[in-house]
Amino acid sequence: MDIDPVAKKVLEGIVRHAVPFGSSIVSIVEAIVNSVEAELRHSPPFEGQTKKESIDSAIDQKIKDKFG
Amino acid sequence: MGHLIFLLGIALFATGCGPSATSRAIVALNTAADVAESANKVLIAEYENEQNAAIEMAASREDAEREIREIRERYKPAWIAQKTFRLVWIDAATAVQIVQLSGEAPDVGKILRLLERLAEAQRSFIESVKKLE
């Protein structure tokens, strides 16, 4: 089963911090935020993901391949 | 889910609850990036699939090129929103890193404004992707 990575971290955090049943919303939220590593990710978003430009050039090539 | 955590992170940052201001800002930044990257994967897949399908169905080069032009035009706002999000994220992350490196107390008002801009950029990006689905 695919689990959202953020949701997984949150659930792990709630279990790790042993948030008791009936806790106030503030303490639950604090546990959630505390559960996520407070280390800034090393690269900006979309780094290493497929770029629009590379899709465009692959598509342009496919048109050439199909229609000459 | 990730978007909710991002907003909770900003709320905690604004109210001063929980861990240090810098840690709260980092949580908000990381979560915003994770959520945007999930949306970006959908954007990339849809963009590529639609164009491949258009080439498959086209009867001539002219048809294919016209279809591809239309698809690319329709996706333009999403790519602009994606670039904007990335730039705003880099802006906010740089401000937080400067605080971390200097060891000085963060300018909470400034970081909060940057996180609010990030929330807005994230919302625009996700909405522009949803419109295409």
N, CA and C atoms of all chains as a GROMACS GRO file, in nm:
protein
  603
    1MET      N    1   0.085  -0.120   0.000
    1MET     CA    2   0.000   0.000   0.000
    1MET      C    3   0.088   0.124   0.000
    2ASP      N    4   0.059   0.219  -0.090
    2ASP     CA    5   0.135   0.344  -0.094
    2ASP      C    6   0.085   0.438   0.016
    3ILE      N    7   0.179   0.485   0.097
    3ILE     CA    8   0.141   0.580   0.202
    3ILE      C    9   0.211   0.712   0.173
    4ASP      N   10   0.135   0.821   0.179
    4ASP     CA   11   0.192   0.954   0.161
    4ASP      C   12   0.312   0.968   0.257
    5PRO      N   13   0.433   1.003   0.204
    5PRO     CA   14   0.552   1.008   0.292
    5PRO      C   15   0.537   1.106   0.408
    6VAL      N   16   0.466   1.216   0.382
    6VAL     CA   17   0.447   1.314   0.491
    6VAL      C   18   0.356   1.254   0.597
    7ALA      N   19   0.247   1.188   0.553
    7ALA     CA   20   0.153   1.127   0.648
    7ALA      C   21   0.225   1.020   0.730
    8LYS      N   22   0.316   0.947   0.664
    8LYS     CA   23   0.390   0.842   0.734
    8LYS      C   24   0.477   0.903   0.846
    9LYS      N   25   0.547   1.012   0.810
    9LYS     CA   26   0.633   1.078   0.910
    9LYS      C   27   0.550   1.127   1.028
   10VAL      N   28   0.432   1.182   0.996
   10VAL     CA   29   0.346   1.236   1.102
   10VAL      C   30   0.302   1.123   1.195
   11LEU      N   31   0.257   1.012   1.137
   11LEU     CA   32   0.211   0.899   1.220
   11LEU      C   33   0.325   0.846   1.305
   12GLU      N   34   0.443   0.835   1.244
   12GLU     CA   35   0.560   0.788   1.320
   12GLU      C   36   0.590   0.883   1.437
   13GLY      N   37   0.576   1.013   1.408
   13GLY     CA   38   0.603   1.115   1.510
   13GLY      C   39   0.504   1.106   1.625
   14ILE      N   40   0.376   1.086   1.591
   14ILE     CA   41   0.273   1.077   1.696
   14ILE      C   42   0.300   0.956   1.784
   15VAL      N   43   0.340   0.846   1.722
   15VAL     CA   44   0.369   0.724   1.800
   15VAL      C   45   0.496   0.747   1.883
   16ARG      N   46   0.602   0.803   1.819
   16ARG     CA   47   0.729   0.823   1.889
   16ARG      C   48   0.713   0.917   2.009
   17HIS      N   49   0.635   1.022   1.989
   17HIS     CA   50   0.618   1.119   2.098
   17HIS      C   51   0.507   1.077   2.194
   18ALA      N   52   0.448   0.959   2.168
   18ALA     CA   53   0.346   0.902   2.256
   18ALA      C   54   0.240   1.005   2.295
   19VAL      N   55   0.180   1.066   2.194
   19VAL     CA   56   0.075   1.166   2.221
   19VAL      C   57  -0.044   1.095   2.284
   20PRO      N   58  -0.080   1.130   2.410
   20PRO     CA   59  -0.187   1.055   2.476
   20PRO      C   60  -0.325   1.084   2.417
   21PHE      N   61  -0.413   0.986   2.428
   21PHE     CA   62  -0.550   1.002   2.381
   21PHE      C   63  -0.614   1.116   2.459
   22GLY      N   64  -0.684   1.204   2.390
   22GLY     CA   65  -0.752   1.315   2.455
   22GLY      C   66  -0.664   1.438   2.470
   23SER      N   67  -0.546   1.438   2.406
   23SER     CA   68  -0.457   1.555   2.413
   23SER      C   69  -0.523   1.675   2.346
   24SER      N   70  -0.480   1.794   2.386
   24SER     CA   71  -0.533   1.914   2.322
   24SER      C   72  -0.482   1.922   2.179
   25ILE      N   73  -0.555   1.996   2.097
   25ILE     CA   74  -0.516   2.009   1.956
   25ILE      C   75  -0.377   2.072   1.945
   26VAL      N   76  -0.345   2.166   2.037
   26VAL     CA   77  -0.213   2.232   2.030
   26VAL      C   78  -0.102   2.130   2.054
   27SER      N   79  -0.120   2.040   2.153
   27SER     CA   80  -0.013   1.944   2.179
   27SER      C   81  -0.002   1.841   2.067
   28ILE      N   82  -0.116   1.809   2.004
   28ILE     CA   83  -0.110   1.717   1.889
   28ILE      C   84  -0.034   1.783   1.774
   29VAL      N   85  -0.067   1.910   1.748
   29VAL     CA   86  -0.001   1.982   1.639
   29VAL      C   87   0.149   1.996   1.668
   30GLU      N   88   0.183   2.025   1.794
   30GLU     CA   89   0.325   2.035   1.831
   30GLU      C   90   0.397   1.904   1.806
   31ALA      N   91   0.332   1.793   1.842
   31ALA     CA   92   0.393   1.661   1.821
   31ALA      C   93   0.412   1.635   1.673
   32ILE      N   94   0.312   1.677   1.594
   32ILE     CA   95   0.323   1.658   1.449
   32ILE      C   96   0.443   1.735   1.395
   33VAL      N   97   0.452   1.863   1.433
   33VAL     CA   98   0.562   1.945   1.381
   33VAL      C   99   0.696   1.894   1.433
   34ASN      N  100   0.699   1.852   1.561
   34ASN     CA  101   0.823   1.799   1.617
   34ASN      C  102   0.866   1.670   1.550
   35SER      N  103   0.767   1.598   1.495
   35SER     CA  104   0.796   1.467   1.437
   35SER      C  105   0.872   1.477   1.305
   36VAL      N  106   0.866   1.592   1.243
   36VAL     CA  107   0.932   1.608   1.114
   36VAL      C  108   1.072   1.662   1.138
   37GLU      N  109   1.171   1.602   1.074
   37GLU     CA  110   1.310   1.644   1.094
   37GLU      C  111   1.326   1.793   1.066
   38ALA      N  112   1.386   1.866   1.162
   38ALA     CA  113   1.405   2.010   1.143
   38ALA      C  114   1.539   2.038   1.075
   39GLU      N  115   1.562   1.970   0.965
   39GLU     CA  116   1.683   1.997   0.888
   39GLU      C  117   1.639   2.032   0.747
   40LEU      N  118   1.681   2.149   0.701
   40LEU     CA  119   1.637   2.196   0.570
   40LEU      C  120   1.686   2.102   0.460
   41ARG      N  121   1.596   2.068   0.369
   41ARG     CA  122   1.634   1.978   0.260
   41ARG      C  123   1.752   2.038   0.182
   42HIS      N  124   1.829   1.951   0.121
   42HIS     CA  125   1.954   1.998   0.060
   42HIS      C  126   1.937   2.063  -0.077
   43SER      N  127   1.825   2.038  -0.142
   43SER     CA  128   1.808   2.098  -0.275
   43SER      C  129   1.669   2.160  -0.287
   44PRO      N  130   1.658   2.263  -0.373
   44PRO     CA  131   1.528   2.327  -0.393
   44PRO      C  132   1.430   2.229  -0.457
   45PRO      N  133   1.299   2.257  -0.449
   45PRO     CA  134   1.201   2.168  -0.509
   45PRO      C  135   1.224   2.147  -0.658
   46PHE      N  136   1.190   2.028  -0.704
   46PHE     CA  137   1.192   1.985  -0.846
   46PHE      C  138   1.333   1.956  -0.897
   47GLU      N  139   1.433   1.970  -0.811
   47GLU     CA  140   1.570   1.940  -0.852
   47GLU      C  141   1.579   1.790  -0.883
   48GLY      N  142   1.632   1.757  -0.999
   48GLY     CA  143   1.647   1.616  -1.034
   48GLY      C  144   1.522   1.555  -1.095
   49GLN      N  145   1.409   1.627  -1.090
   49GLN     CA  146   1.288   1.574  -1.155
   49GLN      C  147   1.293   1.611  -1.304
   50THR      N  148   1.216   1.536  -1.382
   50THR     CA  149   1.215   1.560  -1.527
   50THR      C  150   1.178   1.706  -1.555
   51LYS      N  151   1.246   1.767  -1.649
   51LYS     CA  152   1.220   1.906  -1.682
   51LYS      C  153   1.128   1.916  -1.804
   52LYS      N  154   1.050   2.022  -1.808
   52LYS     CA  155   0.959   2.048  -1.920
   52LYS      C  156   1.037   2.045  -2.052
   53GLU      N  157   1.155   2.110  -2.052
   53GLU     CA  158   1.233   2.122  -2.174
   53GLU      C  159   1.273   1.985  -2.230
   54SER      N  160   1.306   1.892  -2.141
   54SER     CA  161   1.348   1.760  -2.191
   54SER      C  162   1.228   1.684  -2.248
   55ILE      N  163   1.110   1.704  -2.192
   55ILE     CA  164   0.989   1.641  -2.248
   55ILE      C  165   0.962   1.702  -2.386
   56ASP      N  166   0.972   1.835  -2.394
   56ASP     CA  167   0.945   1.904  -2.522
   56ASP      C  168   1.038   1.853  -2.633
   57SER      N  169   1.166   1.840  -2.602
   57SER     CA  170   1.256   1.797  -2.710
   57SER      C  171   1.230   1.651  -2.747
   58ALA      N  172   1.194   1.566  -2.649
   58ALA     CA  173   1.163   1.426  -2.681
   58ALA      C  174   1.037   1.418  -2.768
   59ILE      N  175   0.939   1.503  -2.739
   59ILE     CA  176   0.813   1.503  -2.816
   59ILE      C  177   0.840   1.554  -2.959
   60ASP      N  178   0.920   1.660  -2.970
   60ASP     CA  179   0.954   1.714  -3.103
   60ASP      C  180   1.024   1.606  -3.188
   61GLN      N  181   1.109   1.528  -3.120
   61GLN     CA  182   1.179   1.421  -3.190
   61GLN      C  183   1.080   1.312  -3.236
   62LYS      N  184   0.981   1.284  -3.152
   62LYS     CA  185   0.881   1.181  -3.188
   62LYS      C  186   0.802   1.222  -3.312
   63ILE      N  187   0.772   1.353  -3.320
   63ILE     CA  188   0.700   1.402  -3.439
   63ILE      C  189   0.785   1.380  -3.564
   64LYS      N  190   0.913   1.414  -3.550
   64LYS     CA  191   1.004   1.395  -3.664
   64LYS      C  192   1.013   1.247  -3.702
   65ASP      N  193   1.023   1.161  -3.601
   65ASP     CA  194   1.036   1.017  -3.627
   65ASP      C  195   0.911   0.962  -3.697
   66LYS      N  196   0.794   1.013  -3.656
   66LYS     CA  197   0.671   0.957  -3.713
   66LYS      C  198   0.640   1.013  -3.852
   67PHE      N  199   0.662   1.144  -3.866
   67PHE     CA  200   0.617   1.207  -3.992
   67PHE      C  201   0.733   1.249  -4.085
   68GLY      N  202   0.854   1.235  -4.036
   68GLY     CA  203   0.969   1.268  -4.119
   68GLY      C  204   1.000   1.415  -4.123
   69MET      N  205  -0.281   1.612   0.279
   69MET     CA  206  -0.223   1.591   0.413
   69MET      C  207  -0.100   1.679   0.432
   70GLY      N  208  -0.008   1.673   0.333
   70GLY     CA  209   0.114   1.754   0.342
   70GLY      C  210   0.082   1.902   0.348
   71HIS      N  211  -0.019   1.944   0.270
   71HIS     CA  212  -0.057   2.085   0.269
   71HIS      C  213  -0.107   2.127   0.408
   72LEU      N  214  -0.180   2.037   0.473
   72LEU     CA  215  -0.232   2.066   0.608
   72LEU      C  216  -0.117   2.086   0.706
   73ILE      N  217  -0.017   1.996   0.698
   73ILE     CA  218   0.098   2.008   0.788
   73ILE      C  219   0.173   2.139   0.762
   74PHE      N  220   0.183   2.174   0.633
   74PHE     CA  221   0.250   2.299   0.596
   74PHE      C  222   0.178   2.417   0.661
   75LEU      N  223   0.045   2.418   0.651
   75LEU     CA  224  -0.032   2.528   0.710
   75LEU      C  225  -0.022   2.528   0.862
   76LEU      N  226  -0.020   2.407   0.920
   76LEU     CA  227  -0.005   2.398   1.066
   76LEU      C  228   0.132   2.452   1.108
   77GLY      N  229   0.233   2.421   1.027
   77GLY     CA  230   0.369   2.472   1.053
   77GLY      C  231   0.371   2.623   1.053
   78ILE      N  232   0.304   2.683   0.954
   78ILE     CA  233   0.299   2.830   0.947
   78ILE      C  234   0.222   2.885   1.066
   79ALA      N  235   0.112   2.816   1.102
   79ALA     CA  236   0.031   2.863   1.216
   79ALA      C  237   0.113   2.861   1.344
   80LEU      N  238   0.188   2.752   1.365
   80LEU     CA  239   0.272   2.743   1.485
   80LEU      C  240   0.381   2.850   1.482
   81PHE      N  241   0.434   2.873   1.362
   81PHE     CA  242   0.538   2.975   1.347
   81PHE      C  243   0.482   3.111   1.389
   82ALA      N  244   0.361   3.138   1.340
   82ALA     CA  245   0.299   3.268   1.366
   82ALA      C  246   0.263   3.285   1.514
   83THR      N  247   0.221   3.175   1.579
   83THR     CA  248   0.176   3.188   1.718
   83THR      C  249   0.290   3.171   1.818
   84GLY      N  250   0.404   3.121   1.770
   84GLY     CA  251   0.517   3.105   1.861
   84GLY      C  252   0.509   2.980   1.947
   85CYS      N  253   0.419   2.885   1.912
   85CYS     CA  254   0.409   2.760   1.988
   85CYS      C  255   0.520   2.664   1.946
   86GLY      N  256   0.548   2.566   2.031
   86GLY     CA  257   0.634   2.455   1.992
   86GLY      C  258   0.781   2.491   1.984
   87PRO      N  259   0.855   2.421   1.897
   87PRO     CA  260   1.001   2.438   1.891
   87PRO      C  261   1.043   2.575   1.839
   88SER      N  262   1.174   2.595   1.818
   88SER     CA  263   1.226   2.727   1.781
   88SER      C  264   1.167   2.775   1.649
   89ALA      N  265   1.168   2.908   1.632
   89ALA     CA  266   1.110   2.967   1.510
   89ALA      C  267   1.176   2.912   1.385
   90THR      N  268   1.309   2.894   1.391
   90THR     CA  269   1.380   2.844   1.273
   90THR      C  270   1.338   2.701   1.240
   91SER      N  271   1.325   2.618   1.343
   91SER     CA  272   1.282   2.479   1.320
   91SER      C  273   1.143   2.475   1.259
   92ARG      N  274   1.056   2.561   1.308
   92ARG     CA  275   0.918   2.563   1.256
   92ARG      C  276   0.918   2.608   1.110
   93ALA      N  277   1.003   2.706   1.079
   93ALA     CA  278   1.011   2.752   0.940
   93ALA      C  279   1.064   2.641   0.850
   94ILE      N  280   1.161   2.565   0.901
   94ILE     CA  281   1.219   2.455   0.821
   94ILE      C  282   1.114   2.348   0.795
   95VAL      N  283   1.036   2.316   0.897
   95VAL     CA  284   0.929   2.217   0.878
   95VAL      C  285   0.833   2.264   0.770
   96ALA      N  286   0.796   2.392   0.776
   96ALA     CA  287   0.704   2.446   0.676
   96ALA      C  288   0.766   2.441   0.536
   97LEU      N  289   0.893   2.478   0.525
   97LEU     CA  290   0.962   2.477   0.395
   97LEU      C  291   0.972   2.336   0.337
   98ASN      N  292   1.014   2.241   0.421
   98ASN     CA  293   1.030   2.102   0.373
   98ASN      C  294   0.896   2.045   0.328
   99THR      N  295   0.794   2.071   0.408
   99THR     CA  296   0.662   2.015   0.376
   99THR      C  297   0.607   2.077   0.248
  100ALA      N  298   0.626   2.208   0.234
  100ALA     CA  299   0.578   2.276   0.113
  100ALA      C  300   0.645   2.216  -0.010
  101ALA      N  301   0.776   2.190   0.001
  101ALA     CA  302   0.849   2.134  -0.113
  101ALA      C  303   0.801   1.992  -0.145
  102ASP      N  304   0.777   1.911  -0.040
  102ASP     CA  305   0.729   1.773  -0.062
  102ASP      C  306   0.595   1.773  -0.134
  103VAL      N  307   0.504   1.861  -0.090
  103VAL     CA  308   0.370   1.866  -0.150
  103VAL      C  309   0.381   1.912  -0.296
  104ALA      N  310   0.461   2.015  -0.319
  104ALA     CA  311   0.475   2.066  -0.456
  104ALA      C  312   0.539   1.962  -0.547
  105GLU      N  313   0.633   1.885  -0.494
  105GLU     CA  314   0.697   1.783  -0.577
  105GLU      C  315   0.599   1.673  -0.615
  106SER      N  316   0.507   1.640  -0.526
  106SER     CA  317   0.404   1.540  -0.560
  106SER      C  318   0.318   1.594  -0.674
  107ALA      N  319   0.278   1.721  -0.664
  107ALA     CA  320   0.196   1.782  -0.770
  107ALA      C  321   0.276   1.788  -0.901
  108ASN      N  322   0.406   1.813  -0.888
  108ASN     CA  323   0.491   1.824  -1.007
  108ASN      C  324   0.499   1.692  -1.083
  109LYS      N  325   0.502   1.581  -1.008
  109LYS     CA  326   0.507   1.449  -1.073
  109LYS      C  327   0.382   1.427  -1.157
  110VAL      N  328   0.268   1.471  -1.105
  110VAL     CA  329   0.142   1.459  -1.180
  110VAL      C  330   0.149   1.547  -1.304
  111LEU      N  331   0.198   1.669  -1.287
  111LEU     CA  332   0.209   1.763  -1.399
  111LEU      C  333   0.295   1.704  -1.512
  112ILE      N  334   0.411   1.653  -1.475
  112ILE     CA  335   0.503   1.596  -1.574
  112ILE      C  336   0.439   1.479  -1.648
  113ALA      N  337   0.377   1.389  -1.571
  113ALA     CA  338   0.318   1.269  -1.632
  113ALA      C  339   0.205   1.308  -1.728
  114GLU      N  340   0.118   1.399  -1.683
  114GLU     CA  341   0.004   1.440  -1.768
  114GLU      C  342   0.053   1.510  -1.894
  115TYR      N  343   0.152   1.598  -1.878
  115TYR     CA  344   0.206   1.676  -1.990
  115TYR      C  345   0.263   1.583  -2.097
  116GLU      N  346   0.340   1.485  -2.052
  116GLU     CA  347   0.402   1.391  -2.145
  116GLU      C  348   0.297   1.299  -2.209
  117ASN      N  349   0.206   1.246  -2.128
  117ASN     CA  350   0.104   1.153  -2.179
  117ASN      C  351   0.014   1.219  -2.283
  118GLU      N  352  -0.029   1.342  -2.253
  118GLU     CA  353  -0.119   1.411  -2.348
  118GLU      C  354  -0.052   1.432  -2.482
  119GLN      N  355   0.076   1.469  -2.479
  119GLN     CA  356   0.145   1.496  -2.605
  119GLN      C  357   0.171   1.366  -2.682
  120ASN      N  358   0.205   1.260  -2.608
  120ASN     CA  359   0.226   1.130  -2.674
  120ASN      C  360   0.097   1.084  -2.741
  121ALA      N  361  -0.015   1.102  -2.670
  121ALA     CA  362  -0.145   1.059  -2.725
  121ALA      C  363  -0.178   1.141  -2.850
  122ALA      N  364  -0.147   1.271  -2.846
  122ALA     CA  365  -0.176   1.357  -2.961
  122ALA      C  366  -0.096   1.312  -3.084
  123ILE      N  367   0.028   1.274  -3.063
  123ILE     CA  368   0.110   1.227  -3.176
  123ILE      C  369   0.055   1.096  -3.230
  124GLU      N  370   0.016   1.007  -3.139
  124GLU     CA  371  -0.041   0.877  -3.178
  124GLU      C  372  -0.161   0.896  -3.270
  125MET      N  373  -0.248   0.991  -3.231
  125MET     CA  374  -0.376   1.006  -3.302
  125MET      C  375  -0.367   1.094  -3.427
  126ALA      N  376  -0.260   1.172  -3.437
  126ALA     CA  377  -0.251   1.266  -3.549
  126ALA      C  378  -0.233   1.194  -3.683
  127ALA      N  379  -0.304   1.247  -3.784
  127ALA     CA  380  -0.296   1.184  -3.917
  127ALA      C  381  -0.184   1.247  -4.001
  128SER      N  382  -0.144   1.368  -3.963
  128SER     CA  383  -0.038   1.434  -4.040
  128SER      C  384   0.053   1.513  -3.944
  129ARG      N  385   0.164   1.555  -3.999
  129ARG     CA  386   0.259   1.635  -3.920
  129ARG      C  387   0.192   1.765  -3.873
  130GLU      N  388   0.112   1.827  -3.962
  130GLU     CA  389   0.046   1.953  -3.930
  130GLU      C  390  -0.052   1.934  -3.812
  131ASP      N  391  -0.129   1.825  -3.819
  131ASP     CA  392  -0.222   1.794  -3.709
  131ASP      C  393  -0.147   1.779  -3.577
  132ALA      N  394  -0.039   1.701  -3.584
  132ALA     CA  395   0.038   1.674  -3.462
  132ALA      C  396   0.093   1.805  -3.404
  133GLU      N  397   0.150   1.888  -3.492
  133GLU     CA  398   0.211   2.013  -3.443
  133GLU      C  399   0.106   2.108  -3.386
  134ARG      N  400  -0.013   2.111  -3.450
  134ARG     CA  401  -0.119   2.198  -3.399
  134ARG      C  402  -0.166   2.151  -3.260
  135GLU      N  403  -0.187   2.020  -3.248
  135GLU     CA  404  -0.231   1.962  -3.120
  135GLU      C  405  -0.127   1.989  -3.009
  136ILE      N  406  -0.002   1.969  -3.044
  136ILE     CA  407   0.106   1.987  -2.946
  136ILE      C  408   0.112   2.134  -2.902
  137ARG      N  409   0.096   2.225  -3.001
  137ARG     CA  410   0.096   2.368  -2.967
  137ARG      C  411  -0.016   2.400  -2.868
  138GLU      N  412  -0.134   2.344  -2.894
  138GLU     CA  413  -0.249   2.371  -2.806
  138GLU      C  414  -0.225   2.317  -2.665
  139ILE      N  415  -0.170   2.196  -2.659
  139ILE     CA  416  -0.143   2.136  -2.527
  139ILE      C  417  -0.042   2.222  -2.450
  140ARG      N  418   0.064   2.261  -2.518
  140ARG     CA  419   0.170   2.340  -2.451
  140ARG      C  420   0.116   2.474  -2.403
  141GLU      N  421   0.027   2.533  -2.482
  141GLU     CA  422  -0.035   2.661  -2.443
  141GLU      C  423  -0.119   2.643  -2.317
  142ARG      N  424  -0.195   2.532  -2.314
  142ARG     CA  425  -0.283   2.505  -2.199
  142ARG      C  426  -0.204   2.480  -2.071
  143TYR      N  427  -0.085   2.422  -2.084
  143TYR     CA  428  -0.003   2.391  -1.966
  143TYR      C  429   0.082   2.510  -1.919
  144LYS      N  430   0.089   2.616  -2.001
  144LYS     CA  431   0.178   2.729  -1.967
  144LYS      C  432   0.158   2.783  -1.824
  145PRO      N  433   0.031   2.811  -1.782
  145PRO     CA  434   0.015   2.866  -1.646
  145PRO      C  435   0.072   2.776  -1.537
  146ALA      N  436   0.060   2.644  -1.557
  146ALA     CA  437   0.112   2.551  -1.456
  146ALA      C  438   0.265   2.558  -1.449
  147TRP      N  439   0.331   2.570  -1.565
  147TRP     CA  440   0.478   2.579  -1.563
  147TRP      C  441   0.524   2.710  -1.502
  148ILE      N  442   0.448   2.818  -1.529
  148ILE     CA  443   0.484   2.948  -1.469
  148ILE      C  444   0.467   2.939  -1.316
  149ALA      N  445   0.355   2.879  -1.273
  149ALA     CA  446   0.330   2.866  -1.129
  149ALA      C  447   0.436   2.778  -1.064
  150GLN      N  448   0.483   2.676  -1.137
  150GLN     CA  449   0.587   2.588  -1.084
  150GLN      C  450   0.717   2.666  -1.062
  151LYS      N  451   0.755   2.746  -1.163
  151LYS     CA  452   0.879   2.825  -1.152
  151LYS      C  453   0.868   2.928  -1.039
  152THR      N  454   0.750   2.991  -1.030
  152THR     CA  455   0.729   3.090  -0.924
  152THR      C  456   0.745   3.025  -0.787
  153PHE      N  457   0.682   2.908  -0.771
  153PHE     CA  458   0.692   2.838  -0.642
  153PHE      C  459   0.839   2.811  -0.607
  154ARG      N  460   0.912   2.761  -0.705
  154ARG     CA  461   1.054   2.728  -0.681
  154ARG      C  462   1.133   2.852  -0.636
  155LEU      N  463   1.110   2.965  -0.705
  155LEU     CA  464   1.183   3.088  -0.671
  155LEU      C  465   1.147   3.138  -0.532
  156VAL      N  466   1.016   3.135  -0.501
  156VAL     CA  467   0.971   3.182  -0.369
  156VAL      C  468   1.028   3.090  -0.260
  157TRP      N  469   1.030   2.960  -0.290
  157TRP     CA  470   1.086   2.864  -0.192
  157TRP      C  471   1.234   2.896  -0.168
  158ILE      N  472   1.309   2.919  -0.275
  158ILE     CA  473   1.454   2.948  -0.261
  158ILE      C  474   1.474   3.076  -0.178
  159ASP      N  475   1.389   3.174  -0.204
  159ASP     CA  476   1.392   3.301  -0.129
  159ASP      C  477   1.376   3.276   0.021
  160ALA      N  478   1.272   3.201   0.055
  160ALA     CA  479   1.241   3.175   0.197
  160ALA      C  480   1.349   3.088   0.260
  161ALA      N  481   1.395   2.986   0.185
  161ALA     CA  482   1.498   2.896   0.238
  161ALA      C  483   1.629   2.972   0.262
  162THR      N  484   1.661   3.065   0.172
  162THR     CA  485   1.783   3.144   0.188
  162THR      C  486   1.776   3.229   0.315
  163ALA      N  487   1.659   3.290   0.338
  163ALA     CA  488   1.642   3.372   0.458
  163ALA      C  489   1.661   3.288   0.584
  164VAL      N  490   1.607   3.167   0.583
  164VAL     CA  491   1.619   3.079   0.701
  164VAL      C  492   1.765   3.033   0.717
  165GLN      N  493   1.831   3.003   0.606
  165GLN     CA  494   1.970   2.958   0.614
  165GLN      C  495   2.061   3.068   0.668
  166ILE      N  496   2.032   3.194   0.628
  166ILE     CA  497   2.112   3.307   0.677
  166ILE      C  498   2.099   3.317   0.830
  167VAL      N  499   1.975   3.297   0.878
  167VAL     CA  500   1.952   3.300   1.024
  167VAL      C  501   2.033   3.188   1.090
  168GLN      N  502   2.028   3.068   1.030
  168GLN     CA  503   2.100   2.954   1.088
  168GLN      C  504   2.250   2.980   1.092
  169LEU      N  505   2.304   3.035   0.982
  169LEU     CA  506   2.449   3.057   0.974
  169LEU      C  507   2.495   3.170   1.066
  170SER      N  508   2.413   3.274   1.076
  170SER     CA  509   2.454   3.390   1.157
  170SER      C  510   2.437   3.363   1.306
  171GLY      N  511   2.344   3.272   1.338
  171GLY     CA  512   2.319   3.243   1.479
  171GLY      C  513   2.241   3.352   1.549
  172GLU      N  514   2.198   3.452   1.472
  172GLU     CA  515   2.122   3.561   1.533
  172GLU      C  516   1.973   3.526   1.543
  173ALA      N  517   1.901   3.601   1.624
  173ALA     CA  518   1.757   3.576   1.638
  173ALA      C  519   1.688   3.607   1.506
  174PRO      N  520   1.596   3.520   1.463
  174PRO     CA  521   1.531   3.543   1.334
  174PRO      C  522   1.437   3.662   1.336
  175ASP      N  523   1.426   3.729   1.221
  175ASP     CA  524   1.326   3.834   1.204
  175ASP      C  525   1.195   3.762   1.173
  176VAL      N  526   1.117   3.736   1.278
  176VAL     CA  527   0.998   3.652   1.266
  176VAL      C  528   0.899   3.711   1.164
  177GLY      N  529   0.885   3.844   1.166
  177GLY     CA  530   0.791   3.908   1.073
  177GLY      C  531   0.831   3.884   0.929
  178LYS      N  532   0.961   3.895   0.901
  178LYS     CA  533   1.010   3.878   0.764
  178LYS      C  534   0.990   3.732   0.718
  179ILE      N  535   1.026   3.638   0.805
  179ILE     CA  536   1.013   3.496   0.768
  179ILE      C  537   0.865   3.460   0.751
  180LEU      N  538   0.782   3.515   0.836
  180LEU     CA  539   0.638   3.487   0.825
  180LEU      C  540   0.584   3.537   0.691
  181ARG      N  541   0.628   3.656   0.650
  181ARG     CA  542   0.583   3.710   0.520
  181ARG      C  543   0.630   3.619   0.405
  182LEU      N  544   0.754   3.570   0.416
  182LEU     CA  545   0.805   3.480   0.312
  182LEU      C  546   0.726   3.349   0.309
  183LEU      N  547   0.691   3.298   0.428
  183LEU     CA  548   0.614   3.173   0.434
  183LEU      C  549   0.472   3.194   0.380
  184GLU      N  550   0.418   3.312   0.404
  184GLU     CA  551   0.284   3.342   0.350
  184GLU      C  552   0.289   3.348   0.197
  185ARG      N  553   0.395   3.409   0.144
  185ARG     CA  554   0.413   3.412  -0.003
  185ARG      C  555   0.428   3.270  -0.057
  186LEU      N  556   0.499   3.188   0.020
  186LEU     CA  557   0.520   3.048  -0.021
  186LEU      C  558   0.386   2.973  -0.021
  187ALA      N  559   0.305   2.996   0.081
  187ALA     CA  560   0.173   2.930   0.088
  187ALA      C  561   0.089   2.969  -0.034
  188GLU      N  562   0.095   3.097  -0.070
  188GLU     CA  563   0.019   3.146  -0.186
  188GLU      C  564   0.073   3.084  -0.316
  189ALA      N  565   0.205   3.079  -0.328
  189ALA     CA  566   0.265   3.020  -0.449
  189ALA      C  567   0.232   2.872  -0.458
  190GLN      N  568   0.232   2.804  -0.344
  190GLN     CA  569   0.199   2.661  -0.343
  190GLN      C  570   0.054   2.640  -0.385
  191ARG      N  571  -0.036   2.723  -0.330
  191ARG     CA  572  -0.178   2.711  -0.364
  191ARG      C  573  -0.198   2.732  -0.515
  192SER      N  574  -0.134   2.836  -0.570
  192SER     CA  575  -0.148   2.864  -0.714
  192SER      C  576  -0.097   2.747  -0.797
  193PHE      N  577   0.017   2.692  -0.757
  193PHE     CA  578   0.074   2.582  -0.834
  193PHE      C  579  -0.018   2.460  -0.831
  194ILE      N  580  -0.063   2.422  -0.711
  194ILE     CA  581  -0.147   2.302  -0.700
  194ILE      C  582  -0.279   2.323  -0.775
  195GLU      N  583  -0.336   2.442  -0.764
  195GLU     CA  584  -0.462   2.468  -0.836
  195GLU      C  585  -0.442   2.462  -0.987
  196SER      N  586  -0.330   2.515  -1.034
  196SER     CA  587  -0.307   2.514  -1.179
  196SER      C  588  -0.288   2.370  -1.230
  197VAL      N  589  -0.232   2.283  -1.146
  197VAL     CA  590  -0.218   2.142  -1.185
  197VAL      C  591  -0.355   2.073  -1.182
  198LYS      N  592  -0.433   2.103  -1.078
  198LYS     CA  593  -0.566   2.040  -1.066
  198LYS      C  594  -0.655   2.075  -1.184
  199LYS      N  595  -0.642   2.198  -1.233
  199LYS     CA  596  -0.724   2.242  -1.347
  199LYS      C  597  -0.699   2.155  -1.470
  200LEU      N  598  -0.579   2.101  -1.481
  200LEU     CA  599  -0.542   2.023  -1.600
  200LEU      C  600  -0.589   1.879  -1.592
  201GLU      N  601  -0.620   1.831  -1.470
  201GLU     CA  602  -0.657   1.689  -1.453
  201GLU      C  603  -0.795   1.660  -1.508
   0.00000   0.00000   0.00000
